[in-house]
Amino acid sequence: MRMDLLRKFEKICNTGVAIAGYTSGLCGEWVEERFECLEAQLDIECSGMIMANQHHTDKVSVMGTLDAGYGIITPHDDSYFDAMITAQPGLMLCVHTADCVPVVLLDPVKRVAGIVHSGWVGSSKRIAGKTVRKMVDEYKSRPEDIICAMGPYNHSCCYEVGEDVLERFRESFSDRECRMLFKEKDDGGKYMLDLGSAVSLSLQQEGVNPKNIYDEGCCTYHTSTFSSWRRTGDKKKQILTYIMLQ
């Protein structure tokens, strides 16, 4: 089995507080191989990882040592959530994506880490911003201290959506913001959605400094080294994004 190429979020790793990164998501057929990749390349055990029980929600879960192995060693239950935070060193938080936006967050002052799976549904509900709010409520983080990084996702060049998606965003984004995020196509009735900017707006609304928000700049649809459901229709091959406090 060829191992995925592991890439780092340098802005997070350079703090010395946490390690964070993502796989290409092209190795083999099953999500489980992402975990084997992390075990082999980072010299950690699956028993110390947690996999979000993703269901396109806006729920954020607080994780501790008792949650280690959830979704990997022990099966998921019916508690769906698409974001997690922790202040526990050695606990690796993971999400998988194949066009949605993976977001990692780090408060290097309070030593708190977070991770988010933000598709168009989660982005319309400002899940990334709600994760920042949870870090503030649970651990007294200051938003201006938080560093955020977005991994590969489907960029506005190729993320086509319909009027129904625009209407969902109008529930929590202003008309001005929606005009920024949605560009109408010439044929009418279809729009190109900028998911990354939606995530960034949500983070900034909670007080995150724009200078602390980083985008890896990789479009999953146009970069063949990354998994893309829209490009291939293959749900088995996915990118695994992670963050762990050291």
Residue pairs with C-beta under 8 A, 6 or more apart in sequence:
1 27
1 28
1 33
1 36
2 27
2 28
3 27
3 36
3 37
3 40
3 41
4 23
4 24
4 25
4 26
4 27
4 33
4 34
4 37
4 240
5 23
5 24
5 225
6 21
6 22
6 23
6 37
6 38
6 41
6 42
7 21
7 22
7 23
7 24
7 216
8 19
8 20
8 21
9 20
9 21
9 22
9 104
9 149
9 151
9 214
9 216
9 243
11 147
11 149
11 214
12 18
12 19
12 20
12 104
12 106
12 147
12 149
12 243
13 19
13 20
13 21
15 106
15 108
15 147
16 246
17 106
17 108
17 111
17 245
17 246
18 106
18 108
18 113
18 243
18 244
18 245
18 246
19 42
19 243
19 244
19 246
20 104
20 106
20 113
20 149
20 241
20 242
20 243
20 244
21 241
21 242
22 102
22 151
22 152
22 239
22 240
22 241
22 242
23 34
23 37
23 38
23 239
23 240
24 225
24 226
24 227
24 239
25 34
25 96
25 98
25 226
25 227
25 237
25 238
25 239
25 240
26 225
26 226
26 227
26 237
27 33
27 34
27 37
28 237
29 236
29 237
30 236
31 96
31 236
31 238
31 240
34 94
34 96
34 238
34 239
34 240
35 46
35 49
35 72
35 94
35 240
37 240
38 44
38 49
38 92
38 94
38 240
38 242
39 45
39 46
44 92
44 244
46 69
46 72
46 73
47 68
47 69
47 72
47 73
48 68
48 69
48 90
48 91
48 92
48 244
49 68
49 69
49 72
49 91
49 92
49 93
49 94
49 242
50 63
50 67
50 68
50 69
50 70
50 71
50 72
50 84
50 91
50 92
50 93
50 94
51 70
51 71
51 72
51 76
51 94
51 95
51 96
52 61
52 71
52 81
52 82
52 83
52 84
52 93
52 94
52 95
52 115
52 117
53 71
53 76
53 77
53 79
53 80
53 81
54 80
54 81
54 82
54 95
54 96
54 117
55 80
55 81
55 82
56 82
56 119
56 121
56 122
57 80
57 81
57 82
57 122
57 125
57 127
58 82
58 83
58 122
58 125
58 126
58 127
58 130
59 80
59 81
59 82
59 83
60 81
60 83
60 84
60 85
60 114
60 127
60 130
60 131
60 134
61 79
61 81
61 83
61 84
61 85
62 84
62 85
62 86
62 134
62 138
63 70
63 84
63 85
63 86
63 88
63 91
63 93
64 86
64 88
64 91
65 88
65 91
67 91
68 91
70 76
71 94
82 95
82 116
82 117
82 118
82 122
82 127
83 114
83 115
83 116
83 117
83 122
83 127
83 128
83 130
83 131
83 134
84 93
84 114
84 115
85 93
85 105
85 112
85 113
85 114
85 115
85 131
85 134
85 135
85 138
85 139
86 93
86 112
86 113
86 114
86 245
87 110
87 111
87 112
87 113
87 139
87 245
88 245
89 111
89 244
89 245
89 246
90 244
90 245
90 246
91 244
91 245
92 242
92 243
92 244
93 113
93 114
93 115
93 242
93 243
93 244
94 115
94 240
94 241
94 242
95 102
95 115
95 116
95 117
95 240
95 241
96 117
96 238
96 239
96 240
96 241
97 117
97 119
97 151
97 152
97 153
97 220
97 227
97 238
97 239
97 241
98 220
98 227
98 228
98 229
98 234
98 235
98 237
98 238
98 239
99 119
99 153
99 154
99 159
99 220
99 221
99 228
99 229
99 230
100 117
100 118
100 119
100 120
100 122
100 153
100 154
100 195
101 116
101 117
101 118
101 119
101 123
101 128
101 150
101 151
101 153
101 195
101 196
101 199
102 115
102 116
102 117
102 118
102 150
102 151
102 152
102 153
102 239
102 241
103 115
103 116
103 118
103 128
103 131
103 148
103 149
103 150
103 151
103 199
104 113
104 114
104 115
104 116
104 148
104 149
104 151
104 241
104 242
104 243
105 113
105 114
105 115
105 116
105 128
105 131
105 132
105 135
105 146
105 147
105 148
105 243
106 112
106 113
106 114
106 146
106 147
106 148
106 243
107 113
107 135
107 139
107 141
107 142
107 145
107 146
107 147
108 145
108 147
109 141
109 142
109 145
110 135
110 139
110 140
110 141
110 142
110 145
111 245
112 135
112 138
112 139
112 141
112 245
113 243
113 244
113 245
114 131
114 132
114 134
114 135
114 243
115 241
115 242
115 243
116 122
116 127
116 128
116 131
116 199
117 127
118 127
118 128
118 195
118 198
118 199
119 195
120 159
120 161
120 165
120 168
120 193
120 195
121 168
122 128
123 169
123 195
123 198
123 199
123 202
124 165
124 168
124 169
124 171
124 172
124 173
124 198
125 172
126 172
126 202
126 205
127 202
128 148
128 199
128 202
128 203
129 202
129 203
129 205
129 206
130 202
132 141
132 143
132 146
132 203
132 206
132 207
132 208
133 206
135 141
135 146
136 142
136 143
136 206
142 207
143 206
143 207
143 208
143 209
144 207
144 208
144 209
144 212
146 208
146 212
147 212
147 214
148 203
148 208
148 212
148 213
148 214
149 213
149 214
149 215
149 216
150 196
150 199
150 213
150 214
150 215
150 216
151 216
151 218
151 239
151 241
152 216
152 218
152 219
152 220
152 223
152 226
152 239
153 195
153 196
153 218
153 219
153 220
154 195
154 219
154 220
154 221
154 228
154 230
155 194
155 195
155 196
155 219
155 221
155 222
156 183
156 192
156 193
156 194
156 195
156 196
156 197
157 192
157 219
157 221
157 222
158 192
158 219
158 221
158 222
158 230
159 192
159 193
159 194
159 195
159 221
159 230
160 185
160 190
160 191
160 192
160 193
161 182
161 190
161 191
161 192
161 193
162 189
162 190
162 191
163 189
163 191
165 191
165 193
166 178
166 182
166 191
169 178
169 181
169 182
169 198
170 178
173 181
173 198
173 201
177 201
180 194
180 197
180 201
181 193
181 194
181 197
181 198
181 201
182 191
182 192
182 193
182 194
183 191
183 192
183 194
184 190
184 191
185 191
185 192
196 215
200 210
200 213
200 215
203 213
204 210
204 213
218 226
220 226
220 227
220 228
220 230
220 231
220 239
221 228
221 230
221 231
226 239
227 234
227 237
227 238
227 239
229 235
